[in-house]
Amino acid sequence: MLQSAAVNLFGPEARTAPPVWNSEPIRWGSLTLSSQALAVIAIAVVLVLGQGWLLARTRLGRNLRATAQDREMAAALGIRVNVMIALSFALAAGLAGAAGALLANQFFVTPTAGSALILKAYIAVVIGGWGSLAGAVMGALLVGLFETVVAAEVSYTAASGLLYAALLLILLVRPQGLFGEAAGRRA
């Protein structure tokens, strides 16, 4: 419904947004980096560290994790489960909005382009390991590095196919992901 509304409102054609940070590129020897790319990296690091701090060091984070782990027990402990679920969706929407604002100038954006990005994020979390923020970050870095290297050497289509094959292999060899803990160890 939201995709159809966006298509009706903005049209189906691909668009880009203006850069969030616009200045001269930074040169370091033969390496040239745009200020926008460095700003995206810096803001992403701050957001990931902030989310890690929120989940690990605050009462709200403990309540969110308790609700995710066992809703009934969280409710029995007096945690307002429906509020925690709504807050987790709000946090996810805020982080997705920040990602969209930071990357919309580097990629073409259409109202229907989200499915492929959601699938890549899911693959990154599965590879990194469920329940591990650091694992999800490492999984995303591995997926990005893998796709970039394989696409540069072979093709983007081959990179996508090989990524799915790597995902299946990881699920067969280590179902909890590369950085996740085994399900039996949590108890």
KOLNU-598566 format. One record per residue (C-alpha): residue number from 0; residue in three letters; x, y, z. Coordinates in steps of 0.2 Angstrom, whole numbers. Layout:
rec n NUM, res ala, c1 X, c2 Y, c3 Z
...
***
This chain:
rec n 0, res met, c1 0, c2 0, c3 0
rec n 1, res leu, c1 14, c2 12, c3 4
rec n 2, res gln, c1 23, c2 8, c3 -12
rec n 3, res ser, c1 8, c2 11, c3 -22
rec n 4, res ala, c1 5, c2 28, c3 -13
rec n 5, res ala, c1 23, c2 33, c3 -16
rec n 6, res val, c1 22, c2 28, c3 -35
rec n 7, res asn, c1 6, c2 39, c3 -36
rec n 8, res leu, c1 14, c2 53, c3 -27
rec n 9, res phe, c1 32, c2 54, c3 -34
rec n 10, res gly, c1 30, c2 43, c3 -50
rec n 11, res pro, c1 39, c2 27, c3 -54
rec n 12, res glu, c1 55, c2 34, c3 -61
rec n 13, res ala, c1 71, c2 32, c3 -52
rec n 14, res arg, c1 78, c2 47, c3 -43
rec n 15, res thr, c1 93, c2 53, c3 -33
rec n 16, res ala, c1 94, c2 65, c3 -18
rec n 17, res pro, c1 106, c2 79, c3 -16
rec n 18, res pro, c1 122, c2 74, c3 -5
rec n 19, res val, c1 120, c2 77, c3 14
rec n 20, res trp, c1 138, c2 82, c3 15
rec n 21, res asn, c1 145, c2 92, c3 0
rec n 22, res ser, c1 163, c2 98, c3 -1
rec n 23, res glu, c1 179, c2 94, c3 -10
rec n 24, res pro, c1 185, c2 76, c3 -10
rec n 25, res ile, c1 199, c2 71, c3 2
rec n 26, res arg, c1 215, c2 65, c3 -7
rec n 27, res trp, c1 228, c2 54, c3 2
rec n 28, res gly, c1 241, c2 49, c3 -10
rec n 29, res ser, c1 233, c2 41, c3 -25
rec n 30, res leu, c1 217, c2 38, c3 -15
rec n 31, res thr, c1 203, c2 50, c3 -17
rec n 32, res leu, c1 188, c2 49, c3 -6
rec n 33, res ser, c1 172, c2 59, c3 -6
rec n 34, res ser, c1 167, c2 69, c3 9
rec n 35, res gln, c1 150, c2 61, c3 7
rec n 36, res ala, c1 157, c2 44, c3 8
rec n 37, res leu, c1 167, c2 48, c3 24
rec n 38, res ala, c1 152, c2 56, c3 32
rec n 39, res val, c1 141, c2 41, c3 28
rec n 40, res ile, c1 154, c2 30, c3 36
rec n 41, res ala, c1 156, c2 41, c3 52
rec n 42, res ile, c1 137, c2 43, c3 54
rec n 43, res ala, c1 135, c2 24, c3 52
rec n 44, res val, c1 148, c2 21, c3 65
rec n 45, res val, c1 140, c2 33, c3 77
rec n 46, res leu, c1 122, c2 25, c3 74
rec n 47, res val, c1 129, c2 7, c3 76
rec n 48, res leu, c1 138, c2 12, c3 92
rec n 49, res gly, c1 123, c2 22, c3 99
rec n 50, res gln, c1 112, c2 7, c3 96
rec n 51, res gly, c1 124, c2 -5, c3 104
rec n 52, res trp, c1 125, c2 7, c3 119
rec n 53, res leu, c1 106, c2 8, c3 120
rec n 54, res leu, c1 103, c2 -11, c3 119
rec n 55, res ala, c1 117, c2 -15, c3 131
rec n 56, res arg, c1 118, c2 -1, c3 144
rec n 57, res thr, c1 101, c2 6, c3 147
rec n 58, res arg, c1 85, c2 0, c3 155
rec n 59, res leu, c1 75, c2 3, c3 139
rec n 60, res gly, c1 88, c2 -9, c3 130
rec n 61, res arg, c1 86, c2 -22, c3 143
rec n 62, res asn, c1 67, c2 -21, c3 141
rec n 63, res leu, c1 68, c2 -22, c3 122
rec n 64, res arg, c1 80, c2 -37, c3 123
rec n 65, res ala, c1 69, c2 -46, c3 136
rec n 66, res thr, c1 53, c2 -43, c3 125
rec n 67, res ala, c1 62, c2 -50, c3 110
rec n 68, res gln, c1 68, c2 -65, c3 120
rec n 69, res asp, c1 52, c2 -70, c3 129
rec n 70, res arg, c1 36, c2 -59, c3 128
rec n 71, res glu, c1 26, c2 -68, c3 141
rec n 72, res met, c1 40, c2 -67, c3 154
rec n 73, res ala, c1 43, c2 -49, c3 150
rec n 74, res ala, c1 25, c2 -45, c3 153
rec n 75, res ala, c1 25, c2 -55, c3 169
rec n 76, res leu, c1 40, c2 -44, c3 175
rec n 77, res gly, c1 30, c2 -29, c3 172
rec n 78, res ile, c1 37, c2 -23, c3 155
rec n 79, res arg, c1 24, c2 -16, c3 143
rec n 80, res val, c1 27, c2 -28, c3 129
rec n 81, res asn, c1 16, c2 -18, c3 116
rec n 82, res val, c1 26, c2 -2, c3 120
rec n 83, res met, c1 42, c2 -11, c3 118
rec n 84, res ile, c1 37, c2 -19, c3 101
rec n 85, res ala, c1 31, c2 -2, c3 95
rec n 86, res leu, c1 47, c2 6, c3 101
rec n 87, res ser, c1 58, c2 -7, c3 92
rec n 88, res phe, c1 48, c2 -3, c3 75
rec n 89, res ala, c1 51, c2 15, c3 78
rec n 90, res leu, c1 69, c2 13, c3 81
rec n 91, res ala, c1 71, c2 2, c3 65
rec n 92, res ala, c1 61, c2 15, c3 55
rec n 93, res gly, c1 72, c2 29, c3 61
rec n 94, res leu, c1 88, c2 19, c3 57
rec n 95, res ala, c1 81, c2 14, c3 40
rec n 96, res gly, c1 77, c2 33, c3 37
rec n 97, res ala, c1 94, c2 38, c3 41
rec n 98, res ala, c1 101, c2 25, c3 30
rec n 99, res gly, c1 90, c2 31, c3 16
rec n 100, res ala, c1 94, c2 49, c3 19
rec n 101, res leu, c1 113, c2 45, c3 18
rec n 102, res leu, c1 113, c2 34, c3 3
rec n 103, res ala, c1 99, c2 41, c3 -8
rec n 104, res asn, c1 112, c2 52, c3 -17
rec n 105, res gln, c1 123, c2 37, c3 -21
rec n 106, res phe, c1 110, c2 25, c3 -28
rec n 107, res phe, c1 95, c2 27, c3 -39
rec n 108, res val, c1 79, c2 26, c3 -28
rec n 109, res thr, c1 62, c2 20, c3 -33
rec n 110, res pro, c1 47, c2 17, c3 -22
rec n 111, res thr, c1 49, c2 -2, c3 -26
rec n 112, res ala, c1 67, c2 -4, c3 -23
rec n 113, res gly, c1 67, c2 -9, c3 -5
rec n 114, res ser, c1 64, c2 -28, c3 -7
rec n 115, res ala, c1 82, c2 -31, c3 -13
rec n 116, res leu, c1 89, c2 -21, c3 1
rec n 117, res ile, c1 79, c2 -30, c3 14
rec n 118, res leu, c1 85, c2 -46, c3 7
rec n 119, res lys, c1 103, c2 -41, c3 8
rec n 120, res ala, c1 101, c2 -35, c3 26
rec n 121, res tyr, c1 93, c2 -52, c3 30
rec n 122, res ile, c1 107, c2 -61, c3 22
rec n 123, res ala, c1 120, c2 -50, c3 32
rec n 124, res val, c1 111, c2 -54, c3 48
rec n 125, res val, c1 110, c2 -73, c3 45
rec n 126, res ile, c1 128, c2 -73, c3 40
rec n 127, res gly, c1 134, c2 -63, c3 55
rec n 128, res gly, c1 123, c2 -72, c3 67
rec n 129, res trp, c1 106, c2 -68, c3 75
rec n 130, res gly, c1 106, c2 -59, c3 91
rec n 131, res ser, c1 123, c2 -51, c3 88
rec n 132, res leu, c1 124, c2 -33, c3 83
rec n 133, res ala, c1 143, c2 -35, c3 80
rec n 134, res gly, c1 139, c2 -50, c3 70
rec n 135, res ala, c1 126, c2 -41, c3 59
rec n 136, res val, c1 139, c2 -27, c3 56
rec n 137, res met, c1 152, c2 -40, c3 51
rec n 138, res gly, c1 140, c2 -49, c3 40
rec n 139, res ala, c1 135, c2 -33, c3 31
rec n 140, res leu, c1 154, c2 -29, c3 28
rec n 141, res leu, c1 157, c2 -47, c3 22
rec n 142, res val, c1 142, c2 -46, c3 10
rec n 143, res gly, c1 147, c2 -29, c3 3
rec n 144, res leu, c1 165, c2 -35, c3 1
rec n 145, res phe, c1 160, c2 -51, c3 -6
rec n 146, res glu, c1 149, c2 -43, c3 -19
rec n 147, res thr, c1 161, c2 -29, c3 -24
rec n 148, res val, c1 175, c2 -41, c3 -27
rec n 149, res val, c1 165, c2 -54, c3 -36
rec n 150, res ala, c1 156, c2 -41, c3 -46
rec n 151, res ala, c1 173, c2 -33, c3 -51
rec n 152, res glu, c1 180, c2 -49, c3 -56
rec n 153, res val, c1 166, c2 -58, c3 -64
rec n 154, res ser, c1 149, c2 -49, c3 -65
rec n 155, res tyr, c1 135, c2 -43, c3 -53
rec n 156, res thr, c1 124, c2 -57, c3 -58
rec n 157, res ala, c1 137, c2 -70, c3 -53
rec n 158, res ala, c1 140, c2 -60, c3 -37
rec n 159, res ser, c1 122, c2 -62, c3 -32
rec n 160, res gly, c1 121, c2 -81, c3 -36
rec n 161, res leu, c1 137, c2 -84, c3 -27
rec n 162, res leu, c1 131, c2 -74, c3 -12
rec n 163, res tyr, c1 116, c2 -86, c3 -11
rec n 164, res ala, c1 127, c2 -101, c3 -12
rec n 165, res ala, c1 138, c2 -94, c3 1
rec n 166, res leu, c1 123, c2 -91, c3 12
rec n 167, res leu, c1 117, c2 -109, c3 10
rec n 168, res leu, c1 135, c2 -116, c3 14
rec n 169, res ile, c1 136, c2 -105, c3 30
rec n 170, res leu, c1 119, c2 -111, c3 35
rec n 171, res leu, c1 124, c2 -129, c3 32
rec n 172, res val, c1 141, c2 -128, c3 41
rec n 173, res arg, c1 136, c2 -115, c3 55
rec n 174, res pro, c1 118, c2 -112, c3 56
rec n 175, res gln, c1 120, c2 -99, c3 70
rec n 176, res gly, c1 130, c2 -88, c3 58
rec n 177, res leu, c1 148, c2 -84, c3 59
rec n 178, res phe, c1 148, c2 -74, c3 75
rec n 179, res gly, c1 132, c2 -80, c3 83
rec n 180, res glu, c1 132, c2 -92, c3 98
rec n 181, res ala, c1 124, c2 -109, c3 97
rec n 182, res ala, c1 106, c2 -110, c3 102
rec n 183, res gly, c1 110, c2 -122, c3 116
rec n 184, res arg, c1 122, c2 -111, c3 124
rec n 185, res arg, c1 110, c2 -97, c3 127
rec n 186, res ala, c1 100, c2 -106, c3 141
***
